[in-house]
Amino acid sequence: MKEHLIRESTLPEAYHRALTVLHYEGDHVPCPDYDTNQKELSMTMTIDNPLGEPMISRLFIGGFSELEQYRQEIIDGILDFEIERGNWEYTYHSRIAEQMPFIISELKRNPSSRRAVIDVRDWKHDTREGNTSPACLQHIQYFVRDEKLHCKVLFRSNDAAKATYMNAFALIFLQKKVADELGYEVGSYTHRANSFHAYEKDYDLLKGYVERIEKGLPTTFYYEGEWEELMEEARPQIAKTVERLKAQNHE
C-alpha cells in the first residue's frame, strides 16, 4: 500500500496536494463492504500553520453553513441528543468530551507529557458483529513543545473528496480550544489517514477538484474577514434546524 507524506504551511495547501496525489497515484482497489471500488493510499499531512490564511478550501462538499454545523457537532456536541433518543450510539463529540478533562489536567501536570491521548475508537462497540458505523477517527494526541500545542490525529479510513477537509477544519478548531484553555499558541496539526480514499462514484468529483487546482482557478477563501462572518450568520438557522430535529424525535 502506497505511503505519502505531505508538509505544507496551510490546511488548503496540504489538502489540495493530497487530493492531487490520490488522483494520480491512488491504487484502484475493491471495496466489497460497499459493493464498489476505490482509489486508495496512505496519507499523512502535516500543517505547520493550521490557522494560516487562506484557511478555507473551495474543494469540499458543502458551504459555510455545513462547515459551521460540523464544527459545532465536533466541539459543542449539538447532535449528541441523537444518542439519548437512541438514534445513534455515539458521536465524535461524545467520545472526545468525556476524555477532555484528563487531557487538560495531564498537560497542566506535565506539559512535556506523551500521555495526552484521546481514544475515539471504542473497540467493544466498533468491533461488535453487525456494527455498520465504527468510528473512522481513531485517536487524537496533543503535545506541548516550544510553548505551542501540537495535535496529531489518526483516521483508519478517510473519504478524501467528501470528508477530509471538514474533519481537519473542525479538529484544528478543537486544537485551538484546547490551546486557549491551556494558554498556548496553536502549533502544527498532523492528519494521518491509513486509508485515504475516494469511491468510484466520486472519481469525477476528485478529477474536477484536481483540474481546478492545476488550471490555477480560485480554490480558497479567507476565514478571517470572509467566511468567519458567514459562518456566524449561519448559527441561528443551524440552531433552528437542531431544535426541529429534537422536536421530530419527540413525535
C-alpha positions in Angstrom: 0.0 0.0 0.0 1.5 3.3 -1.0 2.6 5.8 1.6 2.7 9.6 1.1 3.9 12.4 3.4 2.9 16.0 2.7 4.1 19.0 4.6 2.7 22.5 3.9 2.0 25.7 5.7 -1.8 25.9 5.5 -4.7 23.5 5.5 -5.8 24.1 1.9 -2.2 23.7 0.6 -1.8 20.3 2.2 -5.3 19.2 1.4 -5.1 20.1 -2.3 -1.8 18.4 -2.7 -3.2 15.3 -1.0 -6.2 15.3 -3.5 -3.8 15.6 -6.4 -1.6 12.7 -5.2 -4.6 10.5 -4.6 -6.0 11.2 -8.1 -2.8 10.4 -9.9 -1.2 7.7 -7.6 -4.0 6.1 -5.7 -4.4 2.4 -6.3 -7.7 1.3 -7.8 -8.8 -1.5 -5.4 -12.1 -3.3 -4.5 -14.2 -2.1 -1.6 -16.6 -5.0 -1.1 -18.2 -3.7 2.1 -19.9 -1.0 -0.1 -20.0 -3.1 -3.3 -17.8 -0.7 -5.2 -14.2 0.2 -6.0 -12.0 3.0 -4.7 -8.7 4.9 -5.2 -6.7 4.4 -2.1 -3.3 5.1 -0.5 -2.0 6.0 3.0 -1.6 9.8 3.6 0.0 11.9 6.3 -0.5 15.7 6.0 1.5 17.9 8.4 0.3 21.5 8.5 2.8 23.9 10.1 0.4 26.8 10.5 -3.1 25.3 10.7 -4.8 28.7 11.3 -2.9 30.3 8.5 -4.8 32.1 5.7 -6.3 31.5 3.4 -7.8 28.7 5.6 -10.9 27.8 3.6 -10.8 25.4 0.7 -13.4 25.6 -2.0 -13.0 21.9 -2.8 -15.3 20.2 -0.4 -19.0 19.2 -0.4 -21.0 21.9 1.3 -20.7 25.6 2.2 -20.2 27.9 5.2 -23.4 26.6 6.9 -22.4 23.0 6.6 -18.9 23.7 7.8 -20.1 25.7 10.8 -22.6 22.9 11.7 -19.9 20.3 11.6 -17.6 22.4 13.7 -20.4 22.7 16.3 -21.0 18.9 16.1 -17.4 18.2 17.0 -16.7 21.0 19.5 -20.1 21.6 21.1 -21.9 18.3 20.5 -25.1 19.9 19.1 -26.3 16.5 17.8 -25.5 14.4 20.9 -29.2 14.3 21.7 -29.4 11.7 18.9 -27.7 9.3 21.3 -30.2 10.0 24.1 -33.0 9.3 21.6 -31.5 6.0 20.6 -30.9 7.0 17.0 -27.1 6.9 17.3 -24.8 5.0 19.6 -22.2 7.7 19.7 -20.8 10.9 18.2 -17.2 12.0 17.9 -18.0 14.8 20.4 -19.4 12.3 23.0 -16.3 10.2 23.0 -13.9 13.2 22.9 -15.7 15.3 25.6 -15.6 12.6 28.3 -11.8 12.3 27.9 -11.0 16.0 27.6 -10.8 16.7 31.4 -7.9 14.2 31.5 -6.2 16.0 28.6 -6.3 19.3 30.3 -5.2 18.1 33.7 -2.4 16.0 32.2 -0.9 18.8 30.2 -1.2 21.1 33.2 0.5 18.5 35.4 3.3 17.9 32.9 3.4 20.0 29.7 6.0 17.6 28.3 3.7 14.6 28.7 3.3 12.0 26.0 0.1 10.7 27.6 -2.4 13.3 26.4 -4.2 10.8 24.1 -8.0 10.6 23.4 -9.1 7.2 22.2 -12.0 7.8 19.9 -12.2 4.2 18.9 -14.2 2.1 21.3 -13.1 -1.5 20.5 -16.0 -3.1 22.2 -18.5 -1.1 20.2 -16.6 -0.8 17.0 -15.8 -4.5 16.6 -19.2 -5.7 17.5 -20.8 -8.1 15.0 -23.2 -6.2 12.7 -21.9 -2.8 13.6 -22.2 -0.6 10.4 -20.7 2.6 11.8 -17.4 2.0 13.5 -15.5 5.2 14.2 -13.2 6.4 11.4 -11.3 8.7 13.7 -9.2 6.5 16.0 -7.3 8.8 18.3 -6.1 12.3 18.9 -2.8 13.2 20.7 -1.7 16.5 21.9 1.9 17.6 22.6 3.2 20.8 24.2 6.5 21.7 22.6 8.2 25.1 22.3 5.3 26.7 24.1 2.9 25.5 21.4 0.1 22.9 21.4 0.6 20.4 18.6 -2.0 17.9 17.5 -1.8 14.6 15.7 -4.8 12.6 14.7 -5.2 9.2 13.2 -8.1 8.0 10.9 -8.4 4.4 10.0 -10.4 5.5 6.9 -11.0 8.9 5.4 -13.1 9.9 2.5 -10.8 12.3 0.7 -13.3 14.1 -1.6 -16.2 14.4 0.9 -14.9 14.3 4.5 -11.2 15.1 4.9 -11.4 18.9 4.7 -14.3 19.2 7.1 -12.7 16.7 9.5 -9.4 18.6 9.6 -11.1 22.0 9.9 -13.1 21.0 12.9 -10.3 19.2 14.6 -8.0 22.2 14.2 -10.6 24.4 15.9 -10.8 21.8 18.7 -7.0 22.0 18.9 -7.3 25.8 19.2 -9.9 25.4 22.0 -7.5 23.2 24.0 -4.6 25.5 23.3 -6.6 28.6 24.5 -7.6 26.8 27.7 -4.1 25.8 28.5 -2.6 29.2 27.5 -0.5 28.1 24.5 -0.3 29.1 20.9 -1.5 26.7 18.3 1.3 24.5 16.9 1.3 22.1 14.0 -1.6 19.8 13.0 -0.8 16.3 11.6 -3.6 14.4 9.9 -2.9 10.7 9.2 -5.3 8.5 7.2 -4.3 4.9 6.8 -6.9 4.6 4.0 -7.1 7.9 2.3 -9.6 7.1 -0.5 -12.3 8.2 -3.0 -15.1 5.9 -4.0 -15.6 5.1 -7.7 -18.8 7.2 -7.8 -16.7 10.2 -6.8 -13.8 9.8 -9.3 -15.2 12.6 -11.4 -15.6 14.8 -8.4 -12.0 14.2 -7.4 -10.8 14.8 -11.0 -12.7 18.0 -11.1 -11.0 19.2 -7.9 -7.6 18.4 -9.3 -8.3 20.1 -12.7 -9.3 23.2 -10.8 -6.1 23.1 -8.9 -4.0 22.5 -12.0 -5.7 25.3 -14.0 -4.9 27.8 -11.3 -8.5 28.6 -10.7 -9.6 30.1 -7.4 -9.5 27.3 -4.8 -9.6 29.1 -1.4 -11.3 31.7 0.7 -10.1 33.6 3.7 -11.6 32.6 7.0 -11.0 35.8 8.9 -12.9 38.7 7.4 -14.7 36.5 4.9 -16.1 33.0 5.9 -15.9 33.7 9.6 -18.7 36.2 9.3 -20.8 34.0 7.0 -20.4 31.1 9.4 -21.5 33.3 12.3 -24.6 34.4 10.3 -25.5 30.7 9.8 -25.7 29.9 13.5 -29.3 31.0 14.1 -30.5 28.8 11.3 -28.4 25.9 12.5 -29.9 26.3 16.0 -33.4 26.2 14.4 -32.5 23.1 12.5 -31.3 21.4 15.7 -34.4 22.3 17.6 -36.6 20.9 14.7 -34.7 17.7 14.8 -35.1 17.4 18.5 -38.9 18.0 18.1 -39.1 15.3 15.5 -37.5 12.9 17.8 -40.3 13.5 20.4 -43.1 12.8 17.9 
